[in-house]
């Protein structure tokens, strides 16, 4: 389980805060255990609704009732929901990100671990920009769904997007070469660097729809494919099975 990240360990949060303050030019470097490091344009985390991919736009349109935006980052989805006159609570484990959200006008923003929330109920749990990655591993879905049961009102929903990383293992002939071992190929370690800051690597999950749907079924949830993206990505909705 994760804890709130303070300023000195938060390379991503510092990059977002610098951009918010108008300090531009330094590269945000992101890498994983299955792909090379590459620079990211920090402006990507400050997009408007019109600049978002269709998967994110559709999720925001489907969000309803009291919404919890998990891993809200700079608050781009929370702000878009507010423009739609939808009620949203925004959380992130980065103290700096929460400060950025508040500077950008997100009023109900909190530095809190999703798994630590108690005595609250929501109609929609929102995990965008692969926010479902906080599950960390396929087995992590068991604890995830247990927490979702506590937080969802009757008739509530989970909306998230993710990607199937199988494309990283595609051969020239179109086949896929995956070394099967103890670890699912979508379980990766993330690395983030910004200026002189190097965040500690952390586990993250990219999950294909079928494996995710299987874990949902085992935990009493139904999975629905809402939309397929342009490159192995998708938007899904999860709801509790009726008795």
Secondary structure, 3 states (H helix, E strand, C coil): CCCCECHHHCHHHHHHHHHHCCCCCCCEEEEECCEEEEEECHHHHHCCHHHCCHHHHHHHHHCCCCEEEECCCCCHHHHHHHHCCCCEEEEECEHHHHHHHHHCCCCCEEECCHHHCCCCCEEEEEECCCHHHHHCCCCCHHHHHHHHHHHEEEEEEEEEEEECHHHHHECCCCCECCCCCCCCCCEEEEEEEECCEECCCEEEECCCHHHHHHHHHHCCEEEEEEEECCCCEEEEEEEECCC
